[in-house]
Amino acid sequence: MNCAVEFGAAQAARDLAGEHVNAMLGDLRQAIAASGRDAESLARAVERLAGTEKFLKSQNDAVRLRASSEADMLRTQNPQLRERIDHLMLDNDQYR
C-alpha cells in the first residue's frame, strides 16, 4: 500500500506540474502575441513618423522656396522704389 500512496502522490505531483507548465505556456503565448501586436504597432508608428517627416521636409522646402522668392522680389523692388523716391523728390523740388 505504501507504494500505491507514493505512486498516487507522484501522479498528483505530475498532474500539478503539467497544469503549471500549461499555464506558463499559455502566459508565454499571450506574451508573444502581445509583443507581436506591439511590434506591429511600432512598425505602423514608424511608417506614420516617416510620412510626417516627408511632409514636414516638403513644407520646409516650400517655405524656404517662397521666402527666397519673396526676398528676390524685394531685392528687385528696392532699387525701383529708390528710383521712384528720387523722382518724387525731384518733382517736389520743382513744385517749390
C-alpha positions as CSV (number, residue, x, y, z in Angstrom):
1,M,0.0,0.0,0.0
2,N,2.8,2.3,0.7
3,C,3.9,2.1,-2.9
4,A,0.4,2.9,-4.0
5,V,0.3,6.0,-1.9
6,E,3.7,7.1,-3.2
7,F,2.5,6.3,-6.8
8,G,-0.7,8.4,-6.2
9,A,1.3,11.3,-4.8
10,A,3.7,11.1,-7.8
11,Q,0.8,11.2,-10.2
12,A,-0.7,14.2,-8.4
13,A,2.6,16.0,-8.5
14,R,2.9,15.2,-12.2
15,D,-0.6,16.5,-12.9
16,L,0.1,19.6,-10.9
17,A,3.4,20.2,-12.7
18,G,1.6,19.7,-16.0
19,E,-1.0,22.3,-15.1
20,H,1.7,24.7,-14.1
21,V,3.5,24.1,-17.4
22,N,0.3,24.6,-19.4
23,A,-0.4,27.8,-17.5
24,M,3.1,29.0,-18.2
25,L,2.8,28.1,-21.9
26,G,-0.5,30.0,-22.1
27,D,1.1,33.1,-20.5
28,L,4.0,32.7,-22.9
29,R,1.7,32.5,-25.9
30,Q,-0.1,35.6,-24.7
31,A,3.1,37.5,-24.2
32,I,4.4,36.5,-27.6
33,A,1.1,37.6,-29.2
34,A,1.2,40.9,-27.3
35,S,4.7,41.5,-28.3
36,G,3.8,40.8,-31.9
37,R,0.9,43.3,-31.7
38,D,3.3,45.8,-30.1
39,A,5.8,45.2,-32.9
40,E,3.1,45.8,-35.5
41,S,2.0,49.0,-33.7
42,L,5.6,50.2,-33.6
43,A,6.0,49.4,-37.3
44,R,2.8,51.4,-38.1
45,A,4.1,54.3,-35.9
46,V,7.4,54.3,-37.7
47,E,5.6,54.4,-41.0
48,R,3.5,57.4,-39.8
49,L,6.6,59.2,-38.5
50,A,8.3,58.7,-41.8
51,G,5.3,60.1,-43.6
52,T,5.2,63.0,-41.2
53,E,9.0,63.6,-41.7
54,K,8.5,63.7,-45.5
55,F,5.6,66.1,-45.2
56,L,7.5,68.4,-42.9
57,K,10.5,68.4,-45.1
58,S,8.4,69.2,-48.1
59,Q,6.7,72.0,-46.2
60,N,10.1,73.3,-45.1
61,D,11.3,73.2,-48.7
62,A,8.2,75.1,-49.8
63,V,8.6,77.7,-47.1
64,R,12.3,78.1,-47.9
65,L,11.5,78.5,-51.7
66,R,8.7,81.0,-51.0
67,A,10.9,83.1,-48.7
68,S,13.7,83.0,-51.2
69,S,11.3,84.1,-53.9
70,E,10.0,86.9,-51.8
71,A,13.5,88.0,-50.9
72,D,14.4,88.1,-54.6
73,M,11.3,90.2,-55.3
74,L,12.2,92.6,-52.6
75,R,15.7,92.9,-53.9
76,T,14.3,93.8,-57.3
77,Q,11.7,96.3,-55.9
78,N,14.2,98.1,-53.6
79,P,16.2,99.8,-56.5
80,Q,12.9,100.6,-58.2
81,L,11.5,102.2,-55.1
82,R,14.7,104.2,-54.6
83,E,14.4,105.4,-58.1
84,R,10.8,106.4,-57.6
85,I,11.7,108.2,-54.4
86,D,14.4,110.1,-56.2
87,H,11.9,111.0,-58.9
88,L,9.3,112.2,-56.4
89,M,11.9,114.3,-54.6
90,L,12.8,116.0,-58.0
91,D,9.1,116.6,-58.7
92,N,8.7,118.0,-55.2
93,D,11.7,120.3,-55.7
94,Q,10.2,121.5,-59.0
95,Y,6.9,122.5,-57.4
96,R,8.6,124.6,-54.7
